[in-house]
Amino acid sequence: MSHNSKNQFTPAVTVIIIFGIISMMGDVVYEAARSINSQYLNLLSISAVQVGLVFGIGEFLGYFLRLVAGSLSDKSGRHWIFMFLGYGMLLVVPLMGFTMNWNILVVLILMERIGKALRSPAKDTIISGVAENQAGVGFAFGLQEALDQIGAFIGPLIFTMVFYFSGKNGITQYQLGYKSLFIPFVILMLFLIYAYRRIKRDNLIPAVIKRDFHTEHLKPIFWIYTAFTFFCTLGFVNFSTVGYHLKAKNLMSDGNITLLYSVAMVVDAATALLVGKAYDRLKIKTGMRTGGLLVLMAIPFLTLLLPFLTLSNSTVLIVIGMIVFGIVIGTHETVMRSAIADITPFDKRGTGYGVFNTSYGLALLGGAALMGLLYDMNMIGIIIAFTCITELIAIILYFKMNNMVKNSHQVEL
């Protein structure tokens, strides 16, 4: 029993938990805003296509700029500068409560996503380096995502409580919700300072960097995996579209929309833990570092269900759809980050995360913008057809990737 306890609190696990707490507080801030932004913009008479385009551009910037941030953090080794700057930019979220100006709101929404881009590659590189020989990357990113989603659950509830206790759903209540996010932002920055001091004291980051691999080219399976995830994500129905649909059709109250998003985040967290363990088990079972990719089999099939469920007029189907939404997101967030660690060497990892996330962000941009346009044109049937085509391509790519894994007796990284 004492042996298990010892294993649970190794320096590596401690670092993973610290990063998880930081991510959790970050999610309290920005997931609260993401659960409400589309409804707030709807109140300001912004069209669905404008909302979809802004969120799509924001998501694309948030992933595309990771290519630059990942490369720079790899070359400089100054991961903490990128993390402090990136997390510091979360200040723009509570500032959204001080304006109704469309142009200013667009800038603030985009700045929040840019901050995410600056901090993510450095954080993921460090976590993967610490975990791969001490805790298992599937476990590490599964635990990270689970803690992350506790914050994603709490964040939207802030707005839910504001709506319920105020008794109104007007612009003033939305702005009060945004302003209240100053509190978790300050807590986040205090945890970040603590994490910096703790990790420097334990000297874990330099120990990881000294174990760099020799420089290698990105493997063919990396590109197949990237293409597979691109098409999975291109047909994914984003919550900006779902939230707008629920508000425009008056299917749920504002408080219930944010509550529904919170439920999806709880499903996300539970999925992350299960998928993270399954990922590590598949690696052991196949005897290959890429063996965990097989856990992705269900994703295109689940993604196919989303437009049928989340864009319906049935509350029951929408709730089921958001549960599926949480499962898909939880798998993406866990396996996406774990797999890059297993198919790229450490000294190419920031670049690998950057290239992959650029593709992922491009898919989010195209999918969100197109679905917003089609929704404005009342062409939900075309949205469904588009999702079916993209997921069919993803299924074909999955089987190609699956064959590559099975035919590889040894993957040298």
C-alpha positions in Angstrom: 0.0 0.0 0.0 2.8 2.4 0.9 4.5 1.3 -2.4 1.4 2.5 -4.4 1.3 5.7 -2.5 4.9 6.3 -3.3 4.3 5.8 -7.0 1.3 8.1 -6.9 3.4 11.1 -5.8 6.6 10.8 -7.8 8.0 14.2 -9.0 6.7 13.4 -12.5 3.1 12.9 -11.3 3.4 16.0 -9.1 4.4 18.0 -12.2 1.5 16.6 -14.2 -1.0 17.5 -11.4 0.4 21.0 -11.1 0.0 21.6 -14.8 -3.4 20.1 -14.6 -4.4 22.6 -11.9 -3.1 25.4 -14.0 -5.1 24.2 -17.0 -8.1 23.8 -14.8 -8.1 27.4 -13.8 -7.4 28.5 -17.4 -10.5 26.5 -18.5 -12.6 28.1 -15.8 -11.9 31.4 -17.5 -12.0 30.6 -21.2 -14.5 27.8 -21.3 -16.9 30.0 -19.4 -16.6 32.5 -22.2 -16.8 29.9 -25.0 -20.0 28.5 -23.5 -21.6 32.0 -23.8 -19.9 33.9 -26.5 -22.2 32.9 -29.4 -25.4 33.7 -27.3 -23.9 37.0 -26.3 -23.2 37.9 -29.9 -26.7 36.8 -30.9 -28.1 39.3 -28.4 -25.9 42.0 -30.1 -27.6 41.1 -33.4 -24.5 39.4 -34.9 -25.4 36.8 -37.7 -24.6 33.1 -37.4 -22.1 33.3 -40.4 -20.2 36.2 -38.7 -20.1 34.2 -35.4 -19.0 31.0 -37.2 -16.3 32.9 -39.1 -14.9 34.7 -36.0 -14.8 31.5 -34.0 -13.3 29.6 -37.0 -10.6 32.3 -37.4 -9.9 32.2 -33.7 -9.6 28.5 -33.6 -7.3 28.5 -36.7 -5.0 31.2 -35.2 -5.0 29.3 -31.9 -3.6 26.2 -33.6 -1.7 27.7 -36.6 0.4 30.0 -34.3 1.5 26.9 -32.3 3.8 26.1 -35.2 5.7 29.3 -34.7 5.5 29.1 -30.9 6.5 25.4 -30.8 9.5 26.1 -33.1 10.6 29.1 -31.1 10.2 27.3 -27.7 12.2 24.3 -29.1 15.1 26.6 -30.3 15.2 28.9 -27.3 14.4 26.4 -24.5 12.5 29.2 -22.7 9.2 27.5 -22.2 8.2 29.5 -19.2 8.3 32.8 -21.1 5.7 31.4 -23.6 3.6 30.0 -20.7 3.5 33.2 -18.7 2.7 35.3 -21.8 0.1 32.9 -23.1 -1.7 32.5 -19.8 -1.4 36.2 -19.1 -3.4 37.0 -22.2 -6.4 35.3 -20.6 -7.0 38.7 -19.0 -8.9 39.7 -22.2 -11.8 37.4 -21.3 -13.0 39.3 -18.2 -12.4 42.5 -20.2 -15.2 41.4 -22.6 -17.6 42.4 -19.9 -16.8 46.0 -20.4 -17.8 46.4 -24.0 -20.6 45.8 -26.5 -18.5 47.0 -29.5 -18.4 44.3 -32.1 -14.8 45.2 -33.3 -13.4 45.2 -29.8 -15.1 41.9 -29.0 -13.6 40.3 -32.1 -10.1 41.5 -31.1 -10.5 40.1 -27.6 -11.8 36.8 -28.8 -8.9 36.4 -31.2 -6.4 37.5 -28.5 -7.6 34.7 -26.1 -7.0 32.1 -28.8 -3.5 33.6 -29.6 -2.6 33.3 -25.9 -3.6 29.6 -26.1 -1.3 29.1 -29.1 1.7 30.7 -27.3 1.5 28.5 -24.2 0.4 25.1 -25.5 3.4 23.7 -27.4 5.9 24.4 -24.5 3.5 22.9 -21.9 2.7 19.8 -23.9 6.4 19.2 -24.8 7.4 19.4 -21.1 4.6 17.1 -19.9 5.3 14.5 -22.6 9.0 14.5 -21.8 8.5 14.1 -18.1 5.8 11.4 -18.6 7.1 9.1 -21.3 9.6 7.3 -19.2 8.0 7.7 -15.8 4.2 7.8 -15.9 3.0 6.9 -19.5 1.9 9.6 -21.9 -1.6 8.3 -22.2 -2.0 8.5 -18.4 -0.4 11.9 -18.2 -2.5 13.5 -20.9 -5.6 11.7 -19.7 -5.1 13.0 -16.2 -4.3 16.4 -17.6 -7.5 16.5 -19.7 -9.6 15.3 -16.8 -8.4 18.1 -14.5 -8.7 20.5 -17.4 -12.4 19.6 -17.8 -13.2 20.2 -14.1 -12.4 23.8 -15.0 -14.4 23.5 -18.2 -17.3 22.3 -16.1 -17.0 25.0 -13.4 -16.6 27.8 -15.9 -20.0 27.7 -17.6 -21.7 27.2 -14.2 -20.5 30.8 -13.3 -22.8 32.1 -16.0 -25.5 29.6 -15.1 -25.5 31.0 -11.5 -25.5 34.6 -12.7 -28.6 33.9 -14.9 -30.5 32.0 -12.2 -29.7 34.3 -9.3 -30.3 37.5 -11.2 -33.6 36.2 -12.7 -32.8 37.9 -16.0 -30.9 37.0 -19.2 -30.1 40.5 -20.5 -26.8 42.0 -21.6 -26.1 43.3 -18.1 -26.1 39.7 -16.7 -23.7 38.5 -19.5 -21.3 41.3 -18.7 -21.4 40.6 -15.0 -20.5 37.0 -15.8 -17.5 38.1 -17.8 -16.3 40.5 -15.1 -16.5 37.7 -12.4 -13.8 35.8 -14.3 -11.2 38.2 -12.9 -11.2 36.0 -9.8 -10.1 32.7 -11.4 -7.7 34.6 -13.6 -5.8 35.9 -10.6 -5.8 32.4 -8.9 -4.4 31.0 -12.2 -1.5 33.4 -12.3 -0.7 32.6 -8.6 -0.6 28.9 -9.4 1.6 29.5 -12.4 4.1 31.4 -10.3 4.1 28.5 -7.7 4.5 25.9 -10.5 7.5 27.8 -11.9 9.2 27.8 -8.5 8.3 24.2 -7.7 9.5 22.8 -11.1 12.7 24.8 -10.9 13.3 23.4 -7.4 12.8 19.8 -8.5 15.0 20.4 -11.5 12.8 18.2 -13.7 12.8 20.2 -16.9 16.6 20.3 -17.4 16.7 16.6 -16.7 14.2 16.0 -19.6 16.0 18.3 -22.1 19.3 16.5 -21.5 17.7 13.2 -22.8 17.0 14.7 -26.3 16.8 12.3 -29.2 18.8 12.7 -32.4 17.1 14.9 -35.0 14.8 12.9 -37.3 12.3 13.5 -40.1 8.7 13.3 -39.2 7.5 9.7 -40.0 4.9 8.8 -42.7 2.5 7.7 -40.0 2.6 11.3 -38.6 1.2 12.7 -41.9 -1.5 10.0 -42.2 -2.5 10.6 -38.6 -2.6 14.4 -39.2 -4.8 13.9 -42.3 -7.1 11.5 -40.5 -7.6 14.1 -37.7 -8.1 16.9 -40.2 -11.1 15.2 -41.8 -12.5 14.1 -38.5 -12.4 17.7 -37.3 -13.6 19.3 -40.5 -17.0 17.5 -40.2 -17.2 18.1 -36.4 -20.2 20.3 -35.3 -18.6 23.0 -33.1 -20.5 24.3 -30.0 -20.6 27.8 -31.5 -23.0 26.3 -34.1 -24.9 24.2 -31.5 -25.2 27.1 -29.0 -26.4 29.5 -31.7 -29.0 26.9 -32.8 -30.3 26.4 -29.3 -30.6 30.2 -28.8 -32.1 31.0 -32.3 -34.7 28.3 -32.0 -35.5 29.0 -28.4 -35.0 25.4 -27.5 -33.4 26.0 -24.1 -32.9 28.9 -21.7 -29.5 30.6 -21.5 -28.8 29.0 -18.2 -29.7 25.5 -19.5 -27.4 26.0 -22.6 -24.4 26.7 -20.4 -25.4 23.8 -18.0 -25.6 21.5 -21.0 -22.1 22.6 -22.1 -20.9 21.8 -18.6 -22.3 18.3 -18.7 -20.5 17.8 -22.0 -17.2 18.8 -20.3 -17.8 16.3 -17.5 -18.2 13.6 -20.1 -15.0 14.9 -21.7 -13.1 14.5 -18.5 -14.4 10.9 -17.8 -13.6 9.9 -21.4 -10.1 11.4 -21.2 -9.2 9.1 -18.2 -10.6 6.0 -19.8 -9.1 6.7 -23.3 -5.7 7.6 -21.8 -5.5 4.2 -20.0 -6.7 2.4 -23.1 -4.1 4.2 -25.2 -1.2 3.0 -22.9 -2.7 -0.5 -22.8 -2.8 -0.8 -26.6 0.8 0.3 -26.8 1.8 -2.5 -24.4 -0.4 -5.0 -26.2 0.9 -4.3 -29.6 4.5 -3.7 -28.4 4.7 -0.5 -30.4 4.8 3.2 -29.5 2.2 3.8 -32.3 -0.1 1.0 -31.1 -2.3 3.5 -29.1 -3.5 5.1 -32.3 -5.9 2.2 -32.7 -8.1 3.7 -30.0 -9.3 6.3 -32.5 -11.4 3.8 -34.5 -14.7 5.1 -33.1 -14.2 8.8 -33.6 -15.4 9.3 -37.2 -18.4 7.1 -36.5 -19.4 9.1 -33.4 -18.7 12.4 -35.2 -21.2 11.3 -37.9 -24.0 11.3 -35.3 -23.4 14.9 -34.2 -25.4 16.9 -36.8 -28.3 14.5 -36.6 -28.5 15.0 -32.8 -27.2 18.5 -31.9 -29.0 20.3 -34.8 -32.4 18.6 -34.2 -35.4 20.3 -32.6 -35.6 17.6 -29.9 -34.2 18.4 -26.5 -33.6 14.7 -25.7 -31.6 14.2 -28.9 -29.6 17.4 -28.3 -28.7 16.2 -24.8 -27.6 12.8 -26.2 -25.7 14.7 -28.9 -23.8 16.8 -26.4 -22.8 13.6 -24.5 -21.4 12.3 -27.8 -19.8 15.7 -28.3 -18.0 15.3 -24.9 -16.8 11.8 -25.8 -15.3 13.0 -29.1 -13.6 16.0 -27.6 -12.2 13.9 -24.7 -10.6 11.4 -27.2 -9.3 14.2 -29.4 -7.6 16.1 -26.6 -6.1 13.0 -25.0 -4.9 10.9 -27.9 -4.0 13.9 -30.1 -1.4 15.1 -27.6 -0.3 11.6 -26.6 0.2 10.4 -30.1 2.4 13.3 -31.2 4.7 12.4 -28.3 5.0 8.8 -29.6 5.5 9.5 -33.3 8.0 12.4 -33.0 11.4 12.6 -31.2 11.7 15.0 -28.3 13.8 17.6 -30.2 11.2 17.7 -33.0 8.2 17.6 -30.7 7.4 21.3 -30.6 7.5 21.3 -34.4 5.4 18.2 -34.6 2.8 19.7 -32.3 2.9 22.9 -34.3 2.4 21.2 -37.7 -0.3 19.0 -36.4 -2.2 21.8 -34.7 -2.0 24.0 -37.8 -3.9 21.3 -39.7 -6.3 20.8 -36.8 -7.0 24.6 -36.7 -7.5 24.8 -40.4 -10.1 22.1 -40.1 -11.9 24.0 -37.3 -11.8 27.2 -39.4 -13.3 25.6 -42.5 -15.8 23.5 -40.6 -17.1 26.3 -38.3 -17.3 28.9 -41.1 -19.0 26.6 -43.6 -21.5 25.3 -41.0 -22.3 28.8 -39.9 -23.0 29.9 -43.5 -25.1 26.8 -44.2 -27.1 27.3 -41.0 -27.9 30.9 -41.9 -29.1 29.6 -45.2 -31.3 27.0 -43.4 -29.4 24.1 -45.1 -29.0 21.7 -42.2 -29.4 18.8 -44.7 -26.2 20.0 -46.4 -24.4 20.2 -43.1 -25.3 16.5 -42.5 -24.1 15.6 -46.0 -20.9 17.5 -45.5 -20.2 15.7 -42.2 -20.9 12.3 -43.9 -18.4 12.9 -46.7 -15.6 14.2 -44.4 -16.0 11.3 -41.9 -16.0 8.7 -44.7 -12.6 10.1 -45.9 -11.5 9.9 -42.2 -12.6 6.2 -42.0 -10.5 5.4 -45.1 -7.5 7.1 -43.7 -8.0 5.3 -40.4 -7.7 1.9 -42.1 -4.6 3.0 -43.9 -3.1 4.2 -40.6 -4.3 0.9 -38.9 -2.4 -1.1 -41.6 0.7 0.9 -41.0 0.6 0.2 -37.3 0.0 -3.5 -37.8 2.7 -3.9 -40.4 5.3 -2.1 -38.2 7.1 -4.5 -36.0 9.3 -1.8 -34.6 8.9 2.0 -34.7 12.2 3.8 -34.2 11.9 7.2 -32.6 
